[in-house]
Amino acid sequence: MVDSHRELFSATGAVAVVPHNTNTIGETRGLIVTVAGTVRATFQDGSDVVFQCAAGVVIPVCVNLIHTDSNATGIVALY
């Protein structure tokens, strides 16, 4: 869970994400993509959502799984 005392956009790390249907990436503070498209992600509670992502725009979400049917590329998880 994100520490409620820190600002949501104050990421302290970033990791390139290779989408996978079962390998989790740890709970993120946000996502950003280099090529626009969709990102299907799973939240810690197990709910899935598909985001339409524009290139270079931070999506401030705390997710832990990025699925292979995502078609955005250059996905980076912010922590």
mmJSON file of the N, C-alpha and C atoms, coordinates in Angstrom:
{"data_MODEL":{"atom_site":{
"group_PDB":["ATOM","ATOM","ATOM","ATOM","ATOM","ATOM","ATOM","ATOM","ATOM","ATOM","ATOM","ATOM","ATOM","ATOM","ATOM","ATOM","ATOM","ATOM","ATOM","ATOM","ATOM","ATOM","ATOM","ATOM","ATOM","ATOM","ATOM","ATOM","ATOM","ATOM","ATOM","ATOM","ATOM","ATOM","ATOM","ATOM","ATOM","ATOM","ATOM","ATOM","ATOM","ATOM","ATOM","ATOM","ATOM","ATOM","ATOM","ATOM","ATOM","ATOM","ATOM","ATOM","ATOM","ATOM","ATOM","ATOM","ATOM","ATOM","ATOM","ATOM","ATOM","ATOM","ATOM","ATOM","ATOM","ATOM","ATOM","ATOM","ATOM","ATOM","ATOM","ATOM","ATOM","ATOM","ATOM","ATOM","ATOM","ATOM","ATOM","ATOM","ATOM","ATOM","ATOM","ATOM","ATOM","ATOM","ATOM","ATOM","ATOM","ATOM","ATOM","ATOM","ATOM","ATOM","ATOM","ATOM","ATOM","ATOM","ATOM","ATOM","ATOM","ATOM","ATOM","ATOM","ATOM","ATOM","ATOM","ATOM","ATOM","ATOM","ATOM","ATOM","ATOM","ATOM","ATOM","ATOM","ATOM","ATOM","ATOM","ATOM","ATOM","ATOM","ATOM","ATOM","ATOM","ATOM","ATOM","ATOM","ATOM","ATOM","ATOM","ATOM","ATOM","ATOM","ATOM","ATOM","ATOM","ATOM","ATOM","ATOM","ATOM","ATOM","ATOM","ATOM","ATOM","ATOM","ATOM","ATOM","ATOM","ATOM","ATOM","ATOM","ATOM","ATOM","ATOM","ATOM","ATOM","ATOM","ATOM","ATOM","ATOM","ATOM","ATOM","ATOM","ATOM","ATOM","ATOM","ATOM","ATOM","ATOM","ATOM","ATOM","ATOM","ATOM","ATOM","ATOM","ATOM","ATOM","ATOM","ATOM","ATOM","ATOM","ATOM","ATOM","ATOM","ATOM","ATOM","ATOM","ATOM","ATOM","ATOM","ATOM","ATOM","ATOM","ATOM","ATOM","ATOM","ATOM","ATOM","ATOM","ATOM","ATOM","ATOM","ATOM","ATOM","ATOM","ATOM","ATOM","ATOM","ATOM","ATOM","ATOM","ATOM","ATOM","ATOM","ATOM","ATOM","ATOM","ATOM","ATOM","ATOM","ATOM","ATOM","ATOM","ATOM","ATOM","ATOM","ATOM","ATOM","ATOM","ATOM","ATOM","ATOM","ATOM","ATOM","ATOM","ATOM"],
"id":[1,2,3,4,5,6,7,8,9,10,11,12,13,14,15,16,17,18,19,20,21,22,23,24,25,26,27,28,29,30,31,32,33,34,35,36,37,38,39,40,41,42,43,44,45,46,47,48,49,50,51,52,53,54,55,56,57,58,59,60,61,62,63,64,65,66,67,68,69,70,71,72,73,74,75,76,77,78,79,80,81,82,83,84,85,86,87,88,89,90,91,92,93,94,95,96,97,98,99,100,101,102,103,104,105,106,107,108,109,110,111,112,113,114,115,116,117,118,119,120,121,122,123,124,125,126,127,128,129,130,131,132,133,134,135,136,137,138,139,140,141,142,143,144,145,146,147,148,149,150,151,152,153,154,155,156,157,158,159,160,161,162,163,164,165,166,167,168,169,170,171,172,173,174,175,176,177,178,179,180,181,182,183,184,185,186,187,188,189,190,191,192,193,194,195,196,197,198,199,200,201,202,203,204,205,206,207,208,209,210,211,212,213,214,215,216,217,218,219,220,221,222,223,224,225,226,227,228,229,230,231,232,233,234,235,236,237],
"type_symbol":["N","C","C","N","C","C","N","C","C","N","C","C","N","C","C","N","C","C","N","C","C","N","C","C","N","C","C","N","C","C","N","C","C","N","C","C","N","C","C","N","C","C","N","C","C","N","C","C","N","C","C","N","C","C","N","C","C","N","C","C","N","C","C","N","C","C","N","C","C","N","C","C","N","C","C","N","C","C","N","C","C","N","C","C","N","C","C","N","C","C","N","C","C","N","C","C","N","C","C","N","C","C","N","C","C","N","C","C","N","C","C","N","C","C","N","C","C","N","C","C","N","C","C","N","C","C","N","C","C","N","C","C","N","C","C","N","C","C","N","C","C","N","C","C","N","C","C","N","C","C","N","C","C","N","C","C","N","C","C","N","C","C","N","C","C","N","C","C","N","C","C","N","C","C","N","C","C","N","C","C","N","C","C","N","C","C","N","C","C","N","C","C","N","C","C","N","C","C","N","C","C","N","C","C","N","C","C","N","C","C","N","C","C","N","C","C","N","C","C","N","C","C","N","C","C","N","C","C","N","C","C","N","C","C","N","C","C"],
"label_atom_id":["N","CA","C","N","CA","C","N","CA","C","N","CA","C","N","CA","C","N","CA","C","N","CA","C","N","CA","C","N","CA","C","N","CA","C","N","CA","C","N","CA","C","N","CA","C","N","CA","C","N","CA","C","N","CA","C","N","CA","C","N","CA","C","N","CA","C","N","CA","C","N","CA","C","N","CA","C","N","CA","C","N","CA","C","N","CA","C","N","CA","C","N","CA","C","N","CA","C","N","CA","C","N","CA","C","N","CA","C","N","CA","C","N","CA","C","N","CA","C","N","CA","C","N","CA","C","N","CA","C","N","CA","C","N","CA","C","N","CA","C","N","CA","C","N","CA","C","N","CA","C","N","CA","C","N","CA","C","N","CA","C","N","CA","C","N","CA","C","N","CA","C","N","CA","C","N","CA","C","N","CA","C","N","CA","C","N","CA","C","N","CA","C","N","CA","C","N","CA","C","N","CA","C","N","CA","C","N","CA","C","N","CA","C","N","CA","C","N","CA","C","N","CA","C","N","CA","C","N","CA","C","N","CA","C","N","CA","C","N","CA","C","N","CA","C","N","CA","C","N","CA","C","N","CA","C","N","CA","C","N","CA","C","N","CA","C","N","CA","C","N","CA","C","N","CA","C"],
"label_alt_id":[null,null,null,null,null,null,null,null,null,null,null,null,null,null,null,null,null,null,null,null,null,null,null,null,null,null,null,null,null,null,null,null,null,null,null,null,null,null,null,null,null,null,null,null,null,null,null,null,null,null,null,null,null,null,null,null,null,null,null,null,null,null,null,null,null,null,null,null,null,null,null,null,null,null,null,null,null,null,null,null,null,null,null,null,null,null,null,null,null,null,null,null,null,null,null,null,null,null,null,null,null,null,null,null,null,null,null,null,null,null,null,null,null,null,null,null,null,null,null,null,null,null,null,null,null,null,null,null,null,null,null,null,null,null,null,null,null,null,null,null,null,null,null,null,null,null,null,null,null,null,null,null,null,null,null,null,null,null,null,null,null,null,null,null,null,null,null,null,null,null,null,null,null,null,null,null,null,null,null,null,null,null,null,null,null,null,null,null,null,null,null,null,null,null,null,null,null,null,null,null,null,null,null,null,null,null,null,null,null,null,null,null,null,null,null,null,null,null,null,null,null,null,null,null,null,null,null,null,null,null,null,null,null,null,null,null,null],
"label_comp_id":["MET","MET","MET","VAL","VAL","VAL","ASP","ASP","ASP","SER","SER","SER","HIS","HIS","HIS","ARG","ARG","ARG","GLU","GLU","GLU","LEU","LEU","LEU","PHE","PHE","PHE","SER","SER","SER","ALA","ALA","ALA","THR","THR","THR","GLY","GLY","GLY","ALA","ALA","ALA","VAL","VAL","VAL","ALA","ALA","ALA","VAL","VAL","VAL","VAL","VAL","VAL","PRO","PRO","PRO","HIS","HIS","HIS","ASN","ASN","ASN","THR","THR","THR","ASN","ASN","ASN","THR","THR","THR","ILE","ILE","ILE","GLY","GLY","GLY","GLU","GLU","GLU","THR","THR","THR","ARG","ARG","ARG","GLY","GLY","GLY","LEU","LEU","LEU","ILE","ILE","ILE","VAL","VAL","VAL","THR","THR","THR","VAL","VAL","VAL","ALA","ALA","ALA","GLY","GLY","GLY","THR","THR","THR","VAL","VAL","VAL","ARG","ARG","ARG","ALA","ALA","ALA","THR","THR","THR","PHE","PHE","PHE","GLN","GLN","GLN","ASP","ASP","ASP","GLY","GLY","GLY","SER","SER","SER","ASP","ASP","ASP","VAL","VAL","VAL","VAL","VAL","VAL","PHE","PHE","PHE","GLN","GLN","GLN","CYS","CYS","CYS","ALA","ALA","ALA","ALA","ALA","ALA","GLY","GLY","GLY","VAL","VAL","VAL","VAL","VAL","VAL","ILE","ILE","ILE","PRO","PRO","PRO","VAL","VAL","VAL","CYS","CYS","CYS","VAL","VAL","VAL","ASN","ASN","ASN","LEU","LEU","LEU","ILE","ILE","ILE","HIS","HIS","HIS","THR","THR","THR","ASP","ASP","ASP","SER","SER","SER","ASN","ASN","ASN","ALA","ALA","ALA","THR","THR","THR","GLY","GLY","GLY","ILE","ILE","ILE","VAL","VAL","VAL","ALA","ALA","ALA","LEU","LEU","LEU","TYR","TYR","TYR"],
"label_asym_id":["A","A","A","A","A","A","A","A","A","A","A","A","A","A","A","A","A","A","A","A","A","A","A","A","A","A","A","A","A","A","A","A","A","A","A","A","A","A","A","A","A","A","A","A","A","A","A","A","A","A","A","A","A","A","A","A","A","A","A","A","A","A","A","A","A","A","A","A","A","A","A","A","A","A","A","A","A","A","A","A","A","A","A","A","A","A","A","A","A","A","A","A","A","A","A","A","A","A","A","A","A","A","A","A","A","A","A","A","A","A","A","A","A","A","A","A","A","A","A","A","A","A","A","A","A","A","A","A","A","A","A","A","A","A","A","A","A","A","A","A","A","A","A","A","A","A","A","A","A","A","A","A","A","A","A","A","A","A","A","A","A","A","A","A","A","A","A","A","A","A","A","A","A","A","A","A","A","A","A","A","A","A","A","A","A","A","A","A","A","A","A","A","A","A","A","A","A","A","A","A","A","A","A","A","A","A","A","A","A","A","A","A","A","A","A","A","A","A","A","A","A","A","A","A","A","A","A","A","A","A","A","A","A","A","A","A","A"],
"label_entity_id":["1","1","1","1","1","1","1","1","1","1","1","1","1","1","1","1","1","1","1","1","1","1","1","1","1","1","1","1","1","1","1","1","1","1","1","1","1","1","1","1","1","1","1","1","1","1","1","1","1","1","1","1","1","1","1","1","1","1","1","1","1","1","1","1","1","1","1","1","1","1","1","1","1","1","1","1","1","1","1","1","1","1","1","1","1","1","1","1","1","1","1","1","1","1","1","1","1","1","1","1","1","1","1","1","1","1","1","1","1","1","1","1","1","1","1","1","1","1","1","1","1","1","1","1","1","1","1","1","1","1","1","1","1","1","1","1","1","1","1","1","1","1","1","1","1","1","1","1","1","1","1","1","1","1","1","1","1","1","1","1","1","1","1","1","1","1","1","1","1","1","1","1","1","1","1","1","1","1","1","1","1","1","1","1","1","1","1","1","1","1","1","1","1","1","1","1","1","1","1","1","1","1","1","1","1","1","1","1","1","1","1","1","1","1","1","1","1","1","1","1","1","1","1","1","1","1","1","1","1","1","1","1","1","1","1","1","1"],
"label_seq_id":[1,1,1,2,2,2,3,3,3,4,4,4,5,5,5,6,6,6,7,7,7,8,8,8,9,9,9,10,10,10,11,11,11,12,12,12,13,13,13,14,14,14,15,15,15,16,16,16,17,17,17,18,18,18,19,19,19,20,20,20,21,21,21,22,22,22,23,23,23,24,24,24,25,25,25,26,26,26,27,27,27,28,28,28,29,29,29,30,30,30,31,31,31,32,32,32,33,33,33,34,34,34,35,35,35,36,36,36,37,37,37,38,38,38,39,39,39,40,40,40,41,41,41,42,42,42,43,43,43,44,44,44,45,45,45,46,46,46,47,47,47,48,48,48,49,49,49,50,50,50,51,51,51,52,52,52,53,53,53,54,54,54,55,55,55,56,56,56,57,57,57,58,58,58,59,59,59,60,60,60,61,61,61,62,62,62,63,63,63,64,64,64,65,65,65,66,66,66,67,67,67,68,68,68,69,69,69,70,70,70,71,71,71,72,72,72,73,73,73,74,74,74,75,75,75,76,76,76,77,77,77,78,78,78,79,79,79],
"pdbx_PDB_ins_code":[null,null,null,null,null,null,null,null,null,null,null,null,null,null,null,null,null,null,null,null,null,null,null,null,null,null,null,null,null,null,null,null,null,null,null,null,null,null,null,null,null,null,null,null,null,null,null,null,null,null,null,null,null,null,null,null,null,null,null,null,null,null,null,null,null,null,null,null,null,null,null,null,null,null,null,null,null,null,null,null,null,null,null,null,null,null,null,null,null,null,null,null,null,null,null,null,null,null,null,null,null,null,null,null,null,null,null,null,null,null,null,null,null,null,null,null,null,null,null,null,null,null,null,null,null,null,null,null,null,null,null,null,null,null,null,null,null,null,null,null,null,null,null,null,null,null,null,null,null,null,null,null,null,null,null,null,null,null,null,null,null,null,null,null,null,null,null,null,null,null,null,null,null,null,null,null,null,null,null,null,null,null,null,null,null,null,null,null,null,null,null,null,null,null,null,null,null,null,null,null,null,null,null,null,null,null,null,null,null,null,null,null,null,null,null,null,null,null,null,null,null,null,null,null,null,null,null,null,null,null,null,null,null,null,null,null,null],
"Cartn_x":[0.843,0.0,0.879,0.465,1.225,1.141,2.289,2.345,1.545,0.508,-0.381,0.31,1.501,2.21,3.104,3.244,4.053,3.136,3.628,2.869,2.804,1.663,1.47,2.48,2.831,3.717,5.19,5.542,6.952,7.568,7.708,8.326,9.797,10.283,11.686,12.45,11.75,12.385,11.511,12.13,11.404,12.027,11.17,11.621,10.834,11.538,10.862,10.071,8.867,7.979,7.847,8.029,7.71,6.373,5.307,3.996,4.024,3.326,3.241,1.928,1.296,-0.027,-0.003,1.171,1.222,2.343,3.402,4.519,4.172,4.096,3.748,4.965,4.687,5.754,5.886,5.187,5.167,4.207,3.716,2.719,3.358,2.886,3.444,2.828,3.456,2.874,2.297,2.679,2.179,2.801,2.286,2.805,2.999,3.93,4.116,4.504,4.101,4.444,5.133,5.99,6.653,5.901,5.083,4.248,2.813,1.92,0.521,-0.158,-1.138,-1.929,-2.665,-3.115,-3.833,-2.897,-3.184,-2.484,-3.553,-3.545,-4.444,-3.655,-4.176,-3.47,-4.394,-3.788,-4.514,-4.109,-5.122,-4.897,-4.649,-4.15,-3.849,-5.081,-6.279,-7.502,-7.975,-7.243,-7.578,-8.421,-8.888,-9.698,-8.807,-9.321,-8.608,-9.219,-8.396,-8.873,-7.985,-8.571,-7.804,-7.715,-6.494,-6.246,-5.859,-6.395,-5.924,-4.844,-3.608,-2.472,-1.899,-1.684,-0.984,0.509,1.329,2.779,3.232,4.054,4.652,3.778,2.584,1.664,1.634,1.877,1.855,0.419,0.201,-1.079,-0.869,-1.452,-1.183,-2.008,-1.535,-2.255,-1.323,-1.883,-1.142,-1.58,-0.861,-1.181,-0.004,-0.25,0.852,1.036,0.282,0.408,0.034,0.855,0.575,0.444,-0.703,-1.014,-0.442,-0.257,0.343,-0.566,-1.862,-2.729,-2.707,-1.811,-1.577,-0.882,-1.282,-0.601,0.222,0.213,1.152,2.539,3.559,4.914,5.766,6.909,7.773,7.142,6.507,5.822,6.869,6.734,7.644,6.805,7.154,6.495,7.249,6.505,7.076,6.831,7.855,7.759,8.113],
"Cartn_y":[-1.185,0.0,1.236,2.24,3.48,4.213,4.702,5.464,6.749,6.937,8.085,9.41,9.384,10.612,11.112,10.332,10.745,11.184,12.086,12.53,11.389,11.221,10.146,10.202,11.397,11.513,11.533,11.356,11.4,10.006,9.495,8.186,8.261,7.192,7.139,6.094,5.416,4.421,4.109,3.505,3.129,1.867,1.007,-0.253,-0.506,-0.881,-1.282,-2.558,-2.628,-3.754,-4.62,-5.93,-6.896,-7.512,-7.241,-7.789,-9.3,-9.797,-11.227,-11.472,-12.588,-12.838,-13.36,-13.741,-14.231,-13.624,-13.13,-12.554,-11.141,-10.939,-9.62,-8.7,-7.399,-6.395,-5.607,-6.011,-5.232,-4.072,-3.521,-2.454,-1.15,-0.636,0.58,1.835,2.966,4.283,4.889,4.335,4.831,4.08,4.36,3.779,4.897,4.679,5.582,4.716,5.092,4.334,5.263,4.681,5.484,5.473,4.434,4.354,4.119,5.014,4.979,3.654,3.314,2.104,1.745,0.506,0.056,-0.709,-0.593,-1.375,-2.029,-3.358,-4.097,-4.424,-3.972,-4.119,-4.722,-5.34,-5.899,-5.163,-4.749,-4.107,-5.175,-4.761,-5.696,-6.468,-5.872,-6.571,-7.585,-7.698,-8.677,-8.139,-6.914,-6.354,-5.938,-6.145,-5.791,-4.548,-3.773,-2.604,-2.42,-1.877,-1.549,-0.029,0.475,1.906,2.243,3.326,3.881,4.882,4.589,5.4,6.211,7.492,8.348,8.303,8.412,8.373,9.526,9.21,10.223,10.772,10.227,10.712,9.711,10.182,9.312,8.925,7.623,7.098,6.78,7.559,7.375,6.24,5.0,3.825,2.907,2.253,1.277,-0.111,-0.667,-1.984,-2.916,-4.227,-5.163,-6.197,-6.061,-7.007,-6.306,-6.468,-5.942,-7.141,-7.266,-8.445,-8.352,-9.525,-9.606,-9.083,-8.915,-8.363,-6.83,-6.23,-4.785,-4.509,-3.433,-3.155,-1.868,-1.135,-0.022,-0.63,0.077,-0.448,0.572,0.088,0.935,1.236,0.223,0.401,0.479,1.51,1.698,1.81,1.019,1.096,2.096,2.975,3.964,3.511,3.6,3.162,4.278],
"Cartn_z":[0.0,0.0,0.0,-0.725,-0.797,0.527,1.004,2.244,2.067,2.87,2.711,3.028,3.589,3.935,2.798,1.734,0.591,-0.531,-1.358,-2.52,-3.524,-4.179,-5.141,-6.279,-6.753,-7.898,-7.544,-6.299,-5.912,-5.975,-7.189,-7.378,-6.997,-6.382,-6.006,-6.806,-7.717,-8.564,-9.762,-10.776,-11.988,-12.562,-13.127,-13.71,-14.985,-16.059,-17.292,-17.013,-17.554,-17.301,-18.551,-18.383,-19.423,-19.016,-19.781,-19.4,-19.273,-18.263,-17.996,-17.276,-17.522,-16.937,-15.51,-14.999,-13.618,-12.774,-13.393,-12.626,-12.184,-10.888,-10.364,-10.376,-10.322,-10.387,-9.091,-8.046,-6.815,-6.991,-5.914,-6.025,-6.468,-7.579,-8.17,-7.562,-7.873,-7.557,-8.824,-9.967,-11.234,-12.393,-13.595,-14.826,-15.838,-16.76,-17.882,-19.076,-20.272,-21.473,-22.467,-23.339,-24.359,-25.684,-25.92,-27.114,-26.66,-27.069,-26.629,-26.959,-26.144,-26.347,-25.079,-25.01,-23.822,-22.893,-21.618,-20.59,-19.728,-19.703,-18.807,-17.557,-16.422,-15.154,-14.097,-13.098,-11.964,-10.702,-9.948,-8.662,-7.6,-6.455,-5.374,-4.921,-5.044,-4.637,-5.668,-6.804,-7.826,-8.966,-8.872,-9.949,-11.116,-12.329,-13.556,-14.17,-14.852,-15.588,-16.814,-17.873,-19.07,-19.15,-19.187,-19.289,-20.721,-21.249,-22.525,-22.156,-22.513,-22.081,-23.237,-23.005,-23.953,-23.632,-24.64,-24.439,-23.555,-22.558,-21.712,-20.606,-20.435,-19.402,-18.25,-17.033,-15.857,-15.536,-15.356,-14.888,-13.405,-12.495,-11.06,-10.46,-10.667,-10.168,-9.399,-8.402,-7.6,-8.049,-9.022,-9.561,-9.322,-9.479,-9.256,-10.364,-11.473,-12.583,-13.871,-14.908,-16.237,-17.174,-17.824,-18.639,-20.052,-20.673,-22.006,-23.105,-22.85,-23.892,-23.914,-23.153,-23.235,-24.566,-25.265,-26.529,-26.5,-25.409,-25.24,-25.075,-25.51,-25.328,-24.585,-24.132,-23.321,-21.979,-21.377,-20.098,-18.986,-18.16,-17.023,-15.756,-14.757,-13.444,-12.588,-11.951,-11.036,-9.605,-8.776,-7.377,-6.441],
"occupancy":[1.0,1.0,1.0,1.0,1.0,1.0,1.0,1.0,1.0,1.0,1.0,1.0,1.0,1.0,1.0,1.0,1.0,1.0,1.0,1.0,1.0,1.0,1.0,1.0,1.0,1.0,1.0,1.0,1.0,1.0,1.0,1.0,1.0,1.0,1.0,1.0,1.0,1.0,1.0,1.0,1.0,1.0,1.0,1.0,1.0,1.0,1.0,1.0,1.0,1.0,1.0,1.0,1.0,1.0,1.0,1.0,1.0,1.0,1.0,1.0,1.0,1.0,1.0,1.0,1.0,1.0,1.0,1.0,1.0,1.0,1.0,1.0,1.0,1.0,1.0,1.0,1.0,1.0,1.0,1.0,1.0,1.0,1.0,1.0,1.0,1.0,1.0,1.0,1.0,1.0,1.0,1.0,1.0,1.0,1.0,1.0,1.0,1.0,1.0,1.0,1.0,1.0,1.0,1.0,1.0,1.0,1.0,1.0,1.0,1.0,1.0,1.0,1.0,1.0,1.0,1.0,1.0,1.0,1.0,1.0,1.0,1.0,1.0,1.0,1.0,1.0,1.0,1.0,1.0,1.0,1.0,1.0,1.0,1.0,1.0,1.0,1.0,1.0,1.0,1.0,1.0,1.0,1.0,1.0,1.0,1.0,1.0,1.0,1.0,1.0,1.0,1.0,1.0,1.0,1.0,1.0,1.0,1.0,1.0,1.0,1.0,1.0,1.0,1.0,1.0,1.0,1.0,1.0,1.0,1.0,1.0,1.0,1.0,1.0,1.0,1.0,1.0,1.0,1.0,1.0,1.0,1.0,1.0,1.0,1.0,1.0,1.0,1.0,1.0,1.0,1.0,1.0,1.0,1.0,1.0,1.0,1.0,1.0,1.0,1.0,1.0,1.0,1.0,1.0,1.0,1.0,1.0,1.0,1.0,1.0,1.0,1.0,1.0,1.0,1.0,1.0,1.0,1.0,1.0,1.0,1.0,1.0,1.0,1.0,1.0,1.0,1.0,1.0,1.0,1.0,1.0,1.0,1.0,1.0,1.0,1.0,1.0],
"B_iso_or_equiv":[0.0,0.0,0.0,0.0,0.0,0.0,0.0,0.0,0.0,0.0,0.0,0.0,0.0,0.0,0.0,0.0,0.0,0.0,0.0,0.0,0.0,0.0,0.0,0.0,0.0,0.0,0.0,0.0,0.0,0.0,0.0,0.0,0.0,0.0,0.0,0.0,0.0,0.0,0.0,0.0,0.0,0.0,0.0,0.0,0.0,0.0,0.0,0.0,0.0,0.0,0.0,0.0,0.0,0.0,0.0,0.0,0.0,0.0,0.0,0.0,0.0,0.0,0.0,0.0,0.0,0.0,0.0,0.0,0.0,0.0,0.0,0.0,0.0,0.0,0.0,0.0,0.0,0.0,0.0,0.0,0.0,0.0,0.0,0.0,0.0,0.0,0.0,0.0,0.0,0.0,0.0,0.0,0.0,0.0,0.0,0.0,0.0,0.0,0.0,0.0,0.0,0.0,0.0,0.0,0.0,0.0,0.0,0.0,0.0,0.0,0.0,0.0,0.0,0.0,0.0,0.0,0.0,0.0,0.0,0.0,0.0,0.0,0.0,0.0,0.0,0.0,0.0,0.0,0.0,0.0,0.0,0.0,0.0,0.0,0.0,0.0,0.0,0.0,0.0,0.0,0.0,0.0,0.0,0.0,0.0,0.0,0.0,0.0,0.0,0.0,0.0,0.0,0.0,0.0,0.0,0.0,0.0,0.0,0.0,0.0,0.0,0.0,0.0,0.0,0.0,0.0,0.0,0.0,0.0,0.0,0.0,0.0,0.0,0.0,0.0,0.0,0.0,0.0,0.0,0.0,0.0,0.0,0.0,0.0,0.0,0.0,0.0,0.0,0.0,0.0,0.0,0.0,0.0,0.0,0.0,0.0,0.0,0.0,0.0,0.0,0.0,0.0,0.0,0.0,0.0,0.0,0.0,0.0,0.0,0.0,0.0,0.0,0.0,0.0,0.0,0.0,0.0,0.0,0.0,0.0,0.0,0.0,0.0,0.0,0.0,0.0,0.0,0.0,0.0,0.0,0.0,0.0,0.0,0.0,0.0,0.0,0.0],
"pdbx_formal_charge":[null,null,null,null,null,null,null,null,null,null,null,null,null,null,null,null,null,null,null,null,null,null,null,null,null,null,null,null,null,null,null,null,null,null,null,null,null,null,null,null,null,null,null,null,null,null,null,null,null,null,null,null,null,null,null,null,null,null,null,null,null,null,null,null,null,null,null,null,null,null,null,null,null,null,null,null,null,null,null,null,null,null,null,null,null,null,null,null,null,null,null,null,null,null,null,null,null,null,null,null,null,null,null,null,null,null,null,null,null,null,null,null,null,null,null,null,null,null,null,null,null,null,null,null,null,null,null,null,null,null,null,null,null,null,null,null,null,null,null,null,null,null,null,null,null,null,null,null,null,null,null,null,null,null,null,null,null,null,null,null,null,null,null,null,null,null,null,null,null,null,null,null,null,null,null,null,null,null,null,null,null,null,null,null,null,null,null,null,null,null,null,null,null,null,null,null,null,null,null,null,null,null,null,null,null,null,null,null,null,null,null,null,null,null,null,null,null,null,null,null,null,null,null,null,null,null,null,null,null,null,null,null,null,null,null,null,null],
"auth_seq_id":[1,1,1,2,2,2,3,3,3,4,4,4,5,5,5,6,6,6,7,7,7,8,8,8,9,9,9,10,10,10,11,11,11,12,12,12,13,13,13,14,14,14,15,15,15,16,16,16,17,17,17,18,18,18,19,19,19,20,20,20,21,21,21,22,22,22,23,23,23,24,24,24,25,25,25,26,26,26,27,27,27,28,28,28,29,29,29,30,30,30,31,31,31,32,32,32,33,33,33,34,34,34,35,35,35,36,36,36,37,37,37,38,38,38,39,39,39,40,40,40,41,41,41,42,42,42,43,43,43,44,44,44,45,45,45,46,46,46,47,47,47,48,48,48,49,49,49,50,50,50,51,51,51,52,52,52,53,53,53,54,54,54,55,55,55,56,56,56,57,57,57,58,58,58,59,59,59,60,60,60,61,61,61,62,62,62,63,63,63,64,64,64,65,65,65,66,66,66,67,67,67,68,68,68,69,69,69,70,70,70,71,71,71,72,72,72,73,73,73,74,74,74,75,75,75,76,76,76,77,77,77,78,78,78,79,79,79],
"auth_comp_id":["MET","MET","MET","VAL","VAL","VAL","ASP","ASP","ASP","SER","SER","SER","HIS","HIS","HIS","ARG","ARG","ARG","GLU","GLU","GLU","LEU","LEU","LEU","PHE","PHE","PHE","SER","SER","SER","ALA","ALA","ALA","THR","THR","THR","GLY","GLY","GLY","ALA","ALA","ALA","VAL","VAL","VAL","ALA","ALA","ALA","VAL","VAL","VAL","VAL","VAL","VAL","PRO","PRO","PRO","HIS","HIS","HIS","ASN","ASN","ASN","THR","THR","THR","ASN","ASN","ASN","THR","THR","THR","ILE","ILE","ILE","GLY","GLY","GLY","GLU","GLU","GLU","THR","THR","THR","ARG","ARG","ARG","GLY","GLY","GLY","LEU","LEU","LEU","ILE","ILE","ILE","VAL","VAL","VAL","THR","THR","THR","VAL","VAL","VAL","ALA","ALA","ALA","GLY","GLY","GLY","THR","THR","THR","VAL","VAL","VAL","ARG","ARG","ARG","ALA","ALA","ALA","THR","THR","THR","PHE","PHE","PHE","GLN","GLN","GLN","ASP","ASP","ASP","GLY","GLY","GLY","SER","SER","SER","ASP","ASP","ASP","VAL","VAL","VAL","VAL","VAL","VAL","PHE","PHE","PHE","GLN","GLN","GLN","CYS","CYS","CYS","ALA","ALA","ALA","ALA","ALA","ALA","GLY","GLY","GLY","VAL","VAL","VAL","VAL","VAL","VAL","ILE","ILE","ILE","PRO","PRO","PRO","VAL","VAL","VAL","CYS","CYS","CYS","VAL","VAL","VAL","ASN","ASN","ASN","LEU","LEU","LEU","ILE","ILE","ILE","HIS","HIS","HIS","THR","THR","THR","ASP","ASP","ASP","SER","SER","SER","ASN","ASN","ASN","ALA","ALA","ALA","THR","THR","THR","GLY","GLY","GLY","ILE","ILE","ILE","VAL","VAL","VAL","ALA","ALA","ALA","LEU","LEU","LEU","TYR","TYR","TYR"],
"auth_asym_id":["A","A","A","A","A","A","A","A","A","A","A","A","A","A","A","A","A","A","A","A","A","A","A","A","A","A","A","A","A","A","A","A","A","A","A","A","A","A","A","A","A","A","A","A","A","A","A","A","A","A","A","A","A","A","A","A","A","A","A","A","A","A","A","A","A","A","A","A","A","A","A","A","A","A","A","A","A","A","A","A","A","A","A","A","A","A","A","A","A","A","A","A","A","A","A","A","A","A","A","A","A","A","A","A","A","A","A","A","A","A","A","A","A","A","A","A","A","A","A","A","A","A","A","A","A","A","A","A","A","A","A","A","A","A","A","A","A","A","A","A","A","A","A","A","A","A","A","A","A","A","A","A","A","A","A","A","A","A","A","A","A","A","A","A","A","A","A","A","A","A","A","A","A","A","A","A","A","A","A","A","A","A","A","A","A","A","A","A","A","A","A","A","A","A","A","A","A","A","A","A","A","A","A","A","A","A","A","A","A","A","A","A","A","A","A","A","A","A","A","A","A","A","A","A","A","A","A","A","A","A","A","A","A","A","A","A","A"],
"auth_atom_id":["N","CA","C","N","CA","C","N","CA","C","N","CA","C","N","CA","C","N","CA","C","N","CA","C","N","CA","C","N","CA","C","N","CA","C","N","CA","C","N","CA","C","N","CA","C","N","CA","C","N","CA","C","N","CA","C","N","CA","C","N","CA","C","N","CA","C","N","CA","C","N","CA","C","N","CA","C","N","CA","C","N","CA","C","N","CA","C","N","CA","C","N","CA","C","N","CA","C","N","CA","C","N","CA","C","N","CA","C","N","CA","C","N","CA","C","N","CA","C","N","CA","C","N","CA","C","N","CA","C","N","CA","C","N","CA","C","N","CA","C","N","CA","C","N","CA","C","N","CA","C","N","CA","C","N","CA","C","N","CA","C","N","CA","C","N","CA","C","N","CA","C","N","CA","C","N","CA","C","N","CA","C","N","CA","C","N","CA","C","N","CA","C","N","CA","C","N","CA","C","N","CA","C","N","CA","C","N","CA","C","N","CA","C","N","CA","C","N","CA","C","N","CA","C","N","CA","C","N","CA","C","N","CA","C","N","CA","C","N","CA","C","N","CA","C","N","CA","C","N","CA","C","N","CA","C","N","CA","C","N","CA","C","N","CA","C","N","CA","C","N","CA","C","N","CA","C"],
"pdbx_PDB_model_num":[1,1,1,1,1,1,1,1,1,1,1,1,1,1,1,1,1,1,1,1,1,1,1,1,1,1,1,1,1,1,1,1,1,1,1,1,1,1,1,1,1,1,1,1,1,1,1,1,1,1,1,1,1,1,1,1,1,1,1,1,1,1,1,1,1,1,1,1,1,1,1,1,1,1,1,1,1,1,1,1,1,1,1,1,1,1,1,1,1,1,1,1,1,1,1,1,1,1,1,1,1,1,1,1,1,1,1,1,1,1,1,1,1,1,1,1,1,1,1,1,1,1,1,1,1,1,1,1,1,1,1,1,1,1,1,1,1,1,1,1,1,1,1,1,1,1,1,1,1,1,1,1,1,1,1,1,1,1,1,1,1,1,1,1,1,1,1,1,1,1,1,1,1,1,1,1,1,1,1,1,1,1,1,1,1,1,1,1,1,1,1,1,1,1,1,1,1,1,1,1,1,1,1,1,1,1,1,1,1,1,1,1,1,1,1,1,1,1,1,1,1,1,1,1,1,1,1,1,1,1,1,1,1,1,1,1,1]
}}}
